[in-house]
């Protein structure tokens, strides 16, 4: 007879005495006997307690709720559009796990349908997602100390994840934002990892739900493509309320409008992003000797 942790209905791991086969009390319930592989079970229990029951996971879940609401909506829209274009539902799962590129996945549907060559598709995606170069530079210091999570954080840095992670204050102030343990260096790394992983999970879930629903039920696709734009609007409002520096958003809006009217469409997004970042950095640079 051995004491084995087991999840109760209250979500807490308790100790239960499990009879092994051949013990004097071999009439123990069959489901309980299956928990005799103690090595694997203890590893699983340890993993569950360390990660899913940790305060940092709960904090990351709460912090990523805005992306949950948005990703479910636009993920479902993506799944519906993919199936409507004639592709199997499981392609949404594969693309969301491996490609995970939001707007790039929407664009890929059109590229597939148009019979675009792989080289052309790669070039188009590179232009569309070139803004991530700027994201990478701005997150370099934070991800540099990411430890084993660094490589996944780089892969999972979407627009929405960038919006959440870039809003985090420095470690000394993170406790006030996230609440409990995420202000330590190790806690901060795990917090960023969980935010990124949860965001991808939301996107995968939404896209699979949409593709499955599109395969089983008839839908009218009119207006669904606007879901991605709506998500960006919501995230912008969230950032305005969090950062509380109207000058940054006014500069970005003005530069974006000028770029649309003055530059070719293939150059307007990347140019507006680069100019906006440069102007914000210049205007926020403090004179020498001025206190922060």
Secondary structure as GFF3:
##gff-version 3
##sequence-region A 1 292
A	DSSP	beta_strand	2	7	.	.	.	ID=ss1
A	DSSP	beta_strand	13	18	.	.	.	ID=ss2
A	DSSP	alpha_helix	30	33	.	.	.	ID=ss3
A	DSSP	three_ten_helix	34	36	.	.	.	ID=ss4
A	DSSP	alpha_helix	38	47	.	.	.	ID=ss5
A	DSSP	pi_helix	48	52	.	.	.	ID=ss6
A	DSSP	alpha_helix	55	63	.	.	.	ID=ss7
A	DSSP	alpha_helix	65	84	.	.	.	ID=ss8
A	DSSP	alpha_helix	90	94	.	.	.	ID=ss9
A	DSSP	pi_helix	95	99	.	.	.	ID=ss10
A	DSSP	alpha_helix	103	113	.	.	.	ID=ss11
A	DSSP	alpha_helix	118	128	.	.	.	ID=ss12
A	DSSP	alpha_helix	131	138	.	.	.	ID=ss13
A	DSSP	alpha_helix	140	144	.	.	.	ID=ss14
A	DSSP	three_ten_helix	147	149	.	.	.	ID=ss15
A	DSSP	alpha_helix	150	155	.	.	.	ID=ss16
A	DSSP	alpha_helix	159	166	.	.	.	ID=ss17
A	DSSP	alpha_helix	171	178	.	.	.	ID=ss18
A	DSSP	alpha_helix	185	216	.	.	.	ID=ss19
A	DSSP	three_ten_helix	224	226	.	.	.	ID=ss20
A	DSSP	alpha_helix	227	243	.	.	.	ID=ss21
A	DSSP	alpha_helix	246	262	.	.	.	ID=ss22
A	DSSP	alpha_helix	265	284	.	.	.	ID=ss23
###
